[in-house]
Amino acid sequence: MTTSPETPASSLPEYEGNPFIARLPPLRSQLQLLDALAARPEYHAQERGYAASLRKHCIMRLGRYFEPLERQIQLADRFGMLLRQGYIGRNPLTHDYIRHLQNGAERIEAKSLTIPTRQPVENTATSFALAGCSGIGKSKAIEKVLHQYPQCIQHTDPFSLVQITWLKLDCPHQGSPKQLCINFFSAVDRLVGTNYFNWYGSRRASVDEMMVHMAHVANLHALGVLVIDEIQHLNKTKIGPDALLNFLVTLVNTIGVPVILIGTLSAIPLLQENFRQARRASGLGSLIWDRMPKGKAWDYFISQLWQYQWTRVPTEISSEIRDVLYDESQGILDIVVKLFMLAQLRVVSIGEVRHGPEVLTAELLRKVAREDFRVVRPMLDALRANDTKALLKYDDLLPLQAHVNQVLASAVATPANMERMPAAAEHVDAPMQDDGTDSIRKALSSLGIADDVAHVLVSEARALNPSADPLLLMATISERLAQRPVKVRKRQSPKLSKVVAPLAQDLRHVVAIGKKAGQSGYQSLLAAGLVKPPLLDLAA
């Protein structure tokens, strides 16, 4: 099969004449990205004849296994767009880059990132967020994508500088912009041999001073993309997430450096707290990766993984084994790779001692999962049973639907409807693969919003955001619900059916008839047999 040749980025007019883009690797087709991102272990059939002690080391190669799927290719595509688009507004040959540096000097003098500058520059930077279930491979995928680009590029003509193509930092546990700046200066120093940490990272420096200097250093080295991983740490900070998120928004808006936010699904409500942040985080459309459902993508991944067997005789995969692999991993790729690796180690070790056949069976896979995954067993059991109460303890594994419910529930939460509103994590379905609209409709329905109203809300949100980005759709609908609350259906409590007594036994009717005959009410009821006669009458 032939593939299309690599396309030089300079073939596009907006990329021509930009040294920062010209030194980047050529653009690649999706087939080329598939091969470039893959990390398949070295494997030779003759290795199955090696001694068990050697084959165990061969099996350990699976720890580095990475098979890109559609979602990883989509991530690589978007990163390439993000990087190059951000450099359009910072072309040193059109003086845009020089203007950015002059603006940085003015901000340093004023000790503020938000002052108006005298050199307006077009901002072409955008950003996006990647949220996904823990263990689904977000961090590994972004690292594979980043390593397709040289991190540092030395320019000597027509200017001398070290261009930093990308920089990846972990979100500070305290959520402090000051700590992020310190980590940034240290990372740049390690890359280019500078001394920014000693110059600008002093503990005595104020937060505003550090942020201004960080922005200037990012411009000075033409930083292409800043990646912030583990963004869900902001959920547990004492100072709240706003300070750091606002700073990252400012980086994009003022100095034109694209930012990628990466976190678990528990970061979704965090990104929805403020529509401004959701809009900025969704510049190229956010990516939300839930655990994989059964389907073609899952079957493809398992088929590719199953080829790497170092048992004496390879075991053919069966539908039963496929079912067990999914049941014991619940669609989490990291778990299924480790399960396959540990099962091979177990069967090779048993064969070494007992000299029996080395066969991978469904029973063996379940036994290995039961014994070796004890730490994550409660989490997997909660996923398997769809036990939302138990999953609340592991918010990084809570299904996407629960987070969508939580986001939209907070938008319609008012004292009038709080009591009849279901818990945010209730009624969660199996992992989904959709464009986000199905999960939003289900969430709106669970909140008591009529189906026709939910359809209108989703349609309006998609009209405003044609990309159908799930984060942006949720933000738009949340803002709409918060500004003009939608009437929520009252949950109908079961009404007691009216029991209509026969006319002959209706006390009111009996008394009325007796009254016409000159009888008292008691006499009328007594004659009708509706009250017991006196004890003396019974005795007689």
C-alpha positions as CSV (number, residue, x, y, z in Angstrom):
1,M,0.0,0.0,0.0
2,T,1.4,3.4,-1.0
3,T,1.0,6.4,1.2
4,S,0.9,10.1,0.3
5,P,4.3,11.9,0.5
6,E,5.0,14.2,3.4
7,T,3.8,17.7,2.7
8,P,6.1,20.6,3.6
9,A,4.4,23.1,5.8
10,S,5.8,25.9,3.7
11,S,3.5,24.9,0.9
12,L,0.7,26.8,2.6
13,P,0.8,30.6,2.1
14,E,0.1,31.4,5.8
15,Y,3.1,29.3,6.8
16,E,5.6,30.6,4.2
17,G,8.4,32.8,5.3
18,N,8.1,31.9,9.0
19,P,11.4,30.5,10.4
20,F,9.6,29.1,13.5
21,I,7.4,27.0,11.3
22,A,10.0,26.2,8.6
23,R,12.2,24.2,11.0
24,L,9.3,22.0,12.2
25,P,8.9,18.4,10.8
26,P,6.9,18.1,7.6
27,L,3.1,17.6,7.9
28,R,2.1,13.9,7.9
29,S,-0.9,11.9,6.6
30,Q,-2.9,9.9,9.1
31,L,-1.3,6.6,8.0
32,Q,2.1,8.1,8.6
33,L,1.0,9.3,12.0
34,L,-0.2,5.8,12.8
35,D,3.2,4.4,12.2
36,A,5.1,7.2,13.8
37,L,3.1,7.1,17.1
38,A,3.1,3.3,17.5
39,A,5.4,1.7,20.0
40,R,5.2,-2.0,19.2
41,P,7.7,-4.3,21.0
42,E,10.3,-6.1,19.1
43,Y,9.1,-9.6,18.5
44,H,10.5,-12.7,16.7
45,A,8.7,-16.1,16.5
46,Q,12.0,-17.9,17.3
47,E,12.0,-16.2,20.7
48,R,9.3,-18.5,21.8
49,G,11.9,-21.2,21.8
50,Y,14.1,-19.4,24.3
51,A,14.5,-20.5,27.9
52,A,11.7,-19.4,30.3
53,S,14.1,-17.0,32.1
54,L,14.8,-15.1,28.8
55,R,11.2,-15.1,27.7
56,K,10.1,-13.4,30.9
57,H,12.3,-10.5,29.9
58,C,10.8,-10.5,26.4
59,I,7.3,-10.3,27.9
60,M,8.3,-7.2,29.8
61,R,8.6,-5.4,26.5
62,L,4.8,-5.1,26.6
63,G,5.1,-2.5,29.3
64,R,6.1,0.0,26.6
65,Y,3.5,-1.2,24.1
66,F,1.4,1.6,22.5
67,E,-1.1,1.0,19.7
68,P,-2.5,4.3,18.4
69,L,-6.2,4.4,17.6
70,E,-8.4,7.0,16.0
71,R,-8.5,9.2,19.1
72,Q,-4.6,9.4,19.3
73,I,-4.4,10.2,15.6
74,Q,-7.0,13.0,16.2
75,L,-4.9,14.3,19.0
76,A,-1.8,14.4,16.8
77,D,-3.6,16.2,14.1
78,R,-4.9,18.9,16.4
79,F,-1.6,19.4,18.1
80,G,0.0,20.0,14.7
81,M,-2.6,22.6,13.9
82,L,-2.3,24.3,17.3
83,L,1.4,24.6,17.1
84,R,1.6,26.1,13.6
85,Q,-1.4,28.4,14.0
86,G,0.2,29.8,17.2
87,Y,3.4,30.7,15.3
88,I,1.5,32.6,12.6
89,G,1.1,35.6,14.9
90,R,4.8,35.5,16.0
91,N,6.7,35.6,12.7
92,P,10.1,37.3,13.4
93,L,10.4,38.3,9.7
94,T,7.2,40.4,9.9
95,H,8.3,42.1,13.2
96,D,5.4,40.4,15.1
97,Y,7.9,38.5,17.2
98,I,9.8,41.7,18.0
99,R,6.5,43.5,19.0
100,H,5.8,40.6,21.4
101,L,9.2,41.1,23.0
102,Q,8.6,44.9,23.3
103,N,5.2,44.3,24.8
104,G,6.9,41.9,27.3
105,A,9.4,44.6,28.3
106,E,6.5,47.0,29.0
107,R,4.8,44.5,31.1
108,I,7.9,43.8,33.1
109,E,8.3,47.5,33.7
110,A,4.7,47.8,34.9
111,K,4.8,44.4,36.7
112,S,1.5,43.4,35.2
113,L,0.4,41.1,32.4
114,T,-2.9,43.0,31.8
115,I,-1.7,46.5,31.0
116,P,-2.5,47.9,27.5
117,T,0.6,47.8,25.3
118,R,1.7,50.2,22.5
119,Q,2.4,47.5,20.0
120,P,-0.8,45.6,19.1
121,V,-0.1,42.2,17.6
122,E,-2.5,39.8,16.0
123,N,-3.1,36.8,18.3
124,T,-3.5,33.5,16.4
125,A,-3.1,31.2,19.4
126,T,-5.8,28.8,20.5
127,S,-6.0,26.0,22.9
128,F,-7.9,22.8,23.8
129,A,-8.5,20.5,26.7
130,L,-8.1,16.7,26.8
131,A,-10.1,15.0,29.6
132,G,-10.3,11.3,30.0
133,C,-10.7,8.3,32.3
134,S,-7.7,7.4,34.4
135,G,-5.5,4.8,32.7
136,I,-6.9,5.4,29.3
137,G,-3.6,6.7,28.0
138,K,-3.9,10.5,27.9
139,S,-0.4,11.3,29.2
140,K,1.2,8.5,27.2
141,A,-0.5,9.7,24.0
142,I,0.5,13.4,24.4
143,E,4.1,12.3,25.1
144,K,4.1,10.3,21.9
145,V,2.7,13.2,20.0
146,L,5.2,15.7,21.5
147,H,8.1,13.5,20.7
148,Q,7.3,13.8,17.0
149,Y,8.7,17.3,17.3
150,P,12.2,18.4,18.4
151,Q,11.8,20.2,21.7
152,C,14.6,22.7,21.0
153,I,15.7,24.3,17.7
154,Q,18.8,26.5,17.4
155,H,18.4,29.4,15.1
156,T,21.5,31.3,13.9
157,D,20.3,33.2,10.8
158,P,18.9,35.8,10.6
159,F,18.8,35.9,14.4
160,S,20.2,33.8,17.2
161,L,17.9,32.1,19.6
162,V,16.9,28.7,20.9
163,Q,13.3,28.0,20.0
164,I,11.4,25.8,22.4
165,T,8.8,24.0,20.4
166,W,6.9,22.5,23.4
167,L,7.0,22.3,27.2
168,K,5.1,19.9,29.4
169,L,4.5,20.7,33.1
170,D,2.4,19.0,35.7
171,C,-0.2,21.1,37.4
172,P,1.1,22.2,40.9
173,H,-0.7,20.3,43.7
174,Q,-1.4,23.6,45.5
175,G,-2.8,25.2,42.3
176,S,-0.4,28.1,42.7
177,P,0.6,30.2,39.7
178,K,3.8,31.0,41.5
179,Q,4.8,27.3,41.7
180,L,3.9,26.9,38.1
181,C,6.3,29.7,37.2
182,I,9.1,28.2,39.3
183,N,8.6,24.8,37.6
184,F,8.6,26.6,34.2
185,F,11.9,28.5,34.9
186,S,13.6,25.2,36.1
187,A,12.4,23.3,33.0
188,V,13.7,26.0,30.6
189,D,17.0,26.1,32.4
190,R,17.4,22.3,32.0
191,L,16.6,22.6,28.3
192,V,18.7,25.6,27.1
193,G,21.3,26.0,30.0
194,T,20.0,29.4,31.2
195,N,19.7,30.7,34.7
196,Y,16.2,32.0,34.8
197,F,15.3,30.2,38.0
198,N,18.0,32.1,40.0
199,W,17.0,35.4,38.2
200,Y,13.3,35.3,38.4
201,G,12.3,32.3,40.6
202,S,13.2,33.8,44.0
203,R,10.7,33.0,46.7
204,R,10.7,36.8,47.6
205,A,9.4,37.7,44.1
206,S,5.7,38.4,43.9
207,V,3.3,36.3,41.9
208,D,2.6,39.1,39.4
209,E,6.4,39.6,38.9
210,M,6.9,35.9,38.3
211,M,4.0,35.6,35.8
212,V,5.3,38.6,33.8
213,H,8.8,37.1,33.6
214,M,7.4,33.7,32.7
215,A,5.4,35.3,29.8
216,H,8.5,37.1,28.7
217,V,10.7,34.0,28.7
218,A,8.1,32.1,26.8
219,N,8.2,34.8,24.1
220,L,11.9,35.1,24.2
221,H,12.3,31.4,23.3
222,A,9.3,31.4,20.9
223,L,7.5,28.7,23.0
224,G,5.2,26.8,20.7
225,V,2.8,25.0,23.0
226,L,2.6,24.8,26.8
227,V,1.1,21.5,28.0
228,I,-0.3,21.4,31.6
229,D,-1.0,17.8,32.7
230,E,-3.0,16.6,35.8
231,I,-5.2,19.6,35.8
232,Q,-7.7,17.8,38.1
233,H,-5.3,18.7,41.0
234,L,-7.0,22.1,41.0
235,N,-10.1,20.5,42.4
236,K,-8.4,20.0,45.8
237,T,-6.6,23.3,46.2
238,K,-7.3,25.6,49.1
239,I,-6.9,28.7,47.0
240,G,-9.3,27.5,44.3
241,P,-8.7,26.9,40.6
242,D,-9.4,30.4,39.3
243,A,-6.0,32.0,39.9
244,L,-4.1,29.4,37.8
245,L,-6.8,29.1,35.1
246,N,-7.0,32.9,34.7
247,F,-3.2,33.0,34.3
248,L,-3.3,30.3,31.6
249,V,-6.1,32.2,29.8
250,T,-3.9,35.3,30.0
251,L,-1.0,33.5,28.5
252,V,-3.1,32.6,25.4
253,N,-4.8,36.0,25.1
254,T,-1.8,38.3,25.7
255,I,1.4,36.6,24.5
256,G,-0.1,34.2,22.0
257,V,1.2,30.9,23.5
258,P,-1.2,28.0,23.0
259,V,-2.1,26.0,26.1
260,I,-3.3,22.4,26.3
261,L,-5.0,21.3,29.5
262,I,-5.0,17.6,30.3
263,G,-6.8,15.9,33.2
264,T,-9.1,13.1,34.2
265,L,-12.9,13.3,33.8
266,S,-13.2,15.0,37.2
267,A,-11.7,18.1,35.6
268,I,-14.8,18.6,33.4
269,P,-16.8,20.5,36.1
270,L,-13.6,22.5,36.8
271,L,-13.5,23.7,33.1
272,Q,-17.2,24.4,33.2
273,E,-17.1,26.7,36.2
274,N,-16.5,29.7,33.9
275,F,-17.7,29.9,30.3
276,R,-14.7,32.1,29.5
277,Q,-12.3,29.2,30.5
278,A,-14.5,26.6,28.7
279,R,-14.4,28.7,25.5
280,R,-10.6,29.1,25.7
281,A,-10.1,25.5,26.5
282,S,-12.2,24.5,23.5
283,G,-10.5,26.6,20.8
284,L,-9.9,23.6,18.6
285,G,-12.6,21.5,20.2
286,S,-11.9,19.6,23.4
287,L,-11.3,15.9,23.4
288,I,-13.1,13.7,25.9
289,W,-11.9,10.1,26.2
290,D,-14.1,7.8,28.2
291,R,-13.1,4.2,28.8
292,M,-13.5,2.2,25.6
293,P,-16.8,0.4,24.9
294,K,-16.9,-2.9,23.2
295,G,-16.7,-2.4,19.5
296,K,-14.5,-2.3,16.4
297,A,-11.8,-0.1,18.1
298,W,-11.6,-2.4,21.1
299,D,-11.5,-5.6,18.9
300,Y,-8.8,-4.0,16.8
301,F,-6.7,-3.1,19.9
302,I,-7.1,-6.6,21.4
303,S,-6.2,-8.3,18.1
304,Q,-3.0,-6.3,17.7
305,L,-2.0,-6.9,21.3
306,W,-2.7,-10.6,21.2
307,Q,0.0,-11.1,18.5
308,Y,2.8,-10.6,21.1
309,Q,2.9,-14.0,22.8
310,W,6.1,-15.5,24.1
311,T,4.6,-18.8,25.2
312,R,5.9,-22.0,23.6
313,V,2.8,-22.3,21.4
314,P,0.7,-19.2,20.8
315,T,-3.0,-19.4,22.0
316,E,-5.7,-18.5,19.5
317,I,-8.0,-15.8,20.8
318,S,-11.6,-16.7,21.3
319,S,-14.8,-14.7,21.9
320,E,-14.7,-16.0,25.5
321,I,-11.2,-14.6,26.0
322,R,-12.2,-11.3,24.5
323,D,-15.2,-11.1,26.9
324,V,-12.9,-11.8,29.9
325,L,-10.3,-9.2,28.9
326,Y,-13.0,-6.6,28.7
327,D,-14.8,-7.7,31.9
328,E,-11.6,-7.7,33.9
329,S,-10.3,-4.3,32.5
330,Q,-13.6,-2.5,31.9
331,G,-12.2,-0.9,28.8
332,I,-9.2,0.6,30.5
333,L,-6.3,0.1,28.1
334,D,-3.6,0.3,30.8
335,I,-5.3,-2.5,32.7
336,V,-5.8,-4.8,29.8
337,V,-2.1,-4.5,28.6
338,K,-0.9,-5.3,32.2
339,L,-3.3,-8.2,32.5
340,F,-2.0,-9.7,29.2
341,M,1.6,-9.3,30.3
342,L,1.0,-10.7,33.8
343,A,-0.9,-13.7,32.4
344,Q,2.0,-14.6,30.1
345,L,4.5,-14.3,33.0
346,R,2.3,-16.5,35.1
347,V,1.9,-19.3,32.5
348,V,5.6,-19.2,31.5
349,S,6.6,-19.5,35.2
350,I,4.2,-22.5,35.7
351,G,5.5,-24.2,32.6
352,E,9.1,-23.8,33.8
353,V,8.3,-25.6,37.0
354,R,5.8,-28.2,35.9
355,H,6.9,-28.6,32.3
356,G,3.3,-28.5,31.1
357,P,1.7,-26.7,28.2
358,E,1.7,-22.9,28.2
359,V,-1.9,-22.0,27.4
360,L,-3.6,-18.7,28.0
361,T,-7.2,-19.5,29.1
362,A,-10.1,-17.4,30.3
363,E,-9.8,-19.0,33.7
364,L,-6.1,-18.1,34.0
365,L,-6.9,-14.5,33.0
366,R,-9.5,-14.2,35.7
367,K,-7.2,-15.8,38.3
368,V,-4.4,-13.3,37.5
369,A,-6.8,-10.4,37.6
370,R,-8.2,-11.5,40.9
371,E,-4.8,-12.0,42.5
372,D,-2.6,-9.3,40.9
373,F,-5.1,-6.5,40.7
374,R,-6.2,-6.5,44.3
375,V,-5.4,-2.8,44.7
376,V,-7.6,-1.7,41.8
377,R,-10.2,-4.4,42.3
378,P,-12.7,-2.2,44.2
379,M,-12.6,0.4,41.4
380,L,-13.1,-2.3,38.7
381,D,-15.9,-3.9,40.6
382,A,-17.6,-0.5,40.9
383,L,-17.2,0.0,37.2
384,R,-18.5,-3.4,36.4
385,A,-21.6,-3.0,38.7
386,N,-22.1,0.6,37.5
387,D,-22.2,1.5,41.2
388,T,-22.2,5.2,41.1
389,K,-22.1,5.6,44.9
390,A,-18.9,3.6,45.0
391,L,-17.5,5.4,42.0
392,L,-17.8,8.7,43.7
393,K,-14.8,7.6,45.8
394,Y,-12.8,7.4,42.5
395,D,-13.8,10.5,40.7
396,D,-11.2,10.0,38.0
397,L,-13.0,6.8,37.0
398,L,-16.6,8.2,37.3
399,P,-18.2,7.7,33.9
400,L,-18.5,10.7,31.6
401,Q,-22.3,10.7,31.9
402,A,-22.1,11.4,35.6
403,H,-19.9,14.4,35.0
404,V,-22.2,15.7,32.4
405,N,-25.1,15.3,34.9
406,Q,-23.1,17.1,37.5
407,V,-22.3,20.1,35.2
408,L,-25.9,20.6,34.1
409,A,-27.4,19.9,37.5
410,S,-25.4,22.8,38.9
411,A,-26.8,25.1,36.3
412,V,-30.4,24.4,37.2
413,A,-29.9,24.0,40.9
414,T,-32.2,26.5,42.7
415,P,-33.8,26.3,46.1
416,A,-37.2,25.6,44.4
417,N,-36.1,22.5,42.5
418,M,-33.2,21.1,44.6
419,E,-35.4,18.6,46.4
420,R,-36.8,17.0,43.3
421,M,-33.5,17.0,41.4
422,P,-31.8,13.6,41.2
423,A,-28.2,13.1,42.3
424,A,-25.7,14.1,39.7
425,A,-24.2,10.6,39.5
426,E,-27.5,8.7,39.2
427,H,-28.7,6.8,36.2
428,V,-25.3,6.4,34.5
429,D,-25.1,4.2,31.5
430,A,-22.2,2.1,30.1
431,P,-19.3,4.0,28.5
432,M,-20.4,5.9,25.4
433,Q,-18.8,6.9,22.1
434,D,-20.8,9.8,20.8
435,D,-20.3,13.5,20.0
436,G,-21.5,14.5,23.4
437,T,-25.1,15.3,22.5
438,D,-26.6,12.0,23.6
439,S,-25.1,12.3,27.1
440,I,-26.3,15.9,27.4
441,R,-29.8,14.9,26.4
442,K,-29.8,12.1,29.0
443,A,-28.6,14.5,31.6
444,L,-31.3,17.1,30.8
445,S,-33.9,14.4,30.9
446,S,-32.7,13.1,34.3
447,L,-33.0,16.7,35.6
448,G,-36.7,16.8,34.7
449,I,-36.4,18.9,31.5
450,A,-38.9,17.9,28.8
451,D,-37.5,16.1,25.8
452,D,-38.6,18.8,23.4
453,V,-37.0,21.5,25.5
454,A,-33.8,19.5,25.8
455,H,-33.8,19.1,22.0
456,V,-34.1,22.8,21.5
457,L,-31.3,23.5,24.0
458,V,-28.9,21.1,22.3
459,S,-29.9,22.5,18.8
460,E,-29.2,26.1,19.9
461,A,-25.9,25.1,21.4
462,R,-24.8,23.3,18.3
463,A,-25.9,26.3,16.1
464,L,-23.6,28.5,18.2
465,N,-20.8,25.9,18.2
466,P,-20.8,23.9,14.9
467,S,-17.8,21.9,16.0
468,A,-20.1,20.1,18.5
469,D,-17.3,20.2,21.0
470,P,-18.8,18.6,24.2
471,L,-17.2,20.9,26.7
472,L,-18.4,24.0,24.8
473,L,-21.9,22.5,24.3
474,M,-22.2,21.9,28.0
475,A,-20.9,25.4,28.8
476,T,-23.4,27.0,26.4
477,I,-26.3,25.0,27.8
478,S,-25.2,25.6,31.4
479,E,-25.1,29.4,30.8
480,R,-28.5,29.3,29.1
481,L,-30.0,27.4,32.1
482,A,-28.4,29.7,34.6
483,Q,-29.6,32.9,32.9
484,R,-33.1,31.8,32.1
485,P,-34.1,28.7,34.1
486,V,-36.1,26.2,32.2
487,K,-39.3,24.9,33.8
488,V,-38.5,21.6,35.4
489,R,-41.2,18.9,35.4
490,K,-42.4,18.0,38.8
491,R,-41.9,14.4,39.6
492,Q,-45.4,12.9,39.8
493,S,-45.9,11.0,43.0
494,P,-48.3,8.1,42.7
495,K,-51.8,9.2,43.6
496,L,-54.1,7.0,45.6
497,S,-57.0,5.9,43.5
498,K,-60.4,7.1,44.6
499,V,-62.4,4.2,46.0
500,V,-66.1,4.7,45.1
501,A,-68.3,3.0,47.6
502,P,-71.5,1.3,46.4
503,L,-74.5,3.7,46.8
504,A,-76.2,1.3,49.2
505,Q,-73.2,1.5,51.6
506,D,-72.7,5.2,51.3
507,L,-73.3,6.5,54.9
508,R,-74.5,9.8,53.6
509,H,-77.1,8.2,51.3
510,V,-78.4,5.9,54.0
511,V,-78.8,8.7,56.5
512,A,-80.6,10.9,54.0
513,I,-83.1,8.1,53.1
514,G,-83.8,7.4,56.8
515,K,-84.3,11.0,57.5
516,K,-87.1,11.1,54.9
517,A,-88.7,8.2,56.7
518,G,-88.5,9.9,60.1
519,Q,-85.6,7.9,61.4
520,S,-82.6,9.2,63.2
521,G,-79.1,8.7,61.7
522,Y,-78.4,5.9,64.1
523,Q,-81.6,4.1,63.4
524,S,-81.0,4.4,59.6
525,L,-77.5,2.9,59.9
526,L,-78.7,0.2,62.2
527,A,-81.5,-0.8,59.8
528,A,-79.0,-0.9,56.9
529,G,-76.7,-3.2,58.9
530,L,-73.8,-0.7,58.8
531,V,-73.5,-0.5,62.6
532,K,-73.6,-3.3,65.2
533,P,-76.8,-3.5,67.3
534,P,-76.5,-2.9,71.1
535,L,-75.2,-5.8,73.2
536,L,-78.6,-6.2,74.9
537,D,-80.3,-6.9,71.5
538,L,-77.6,-9.4,70.7
539,A,-78.1,-11.2,74.0
540,A,-81.8,-11.4,73.4
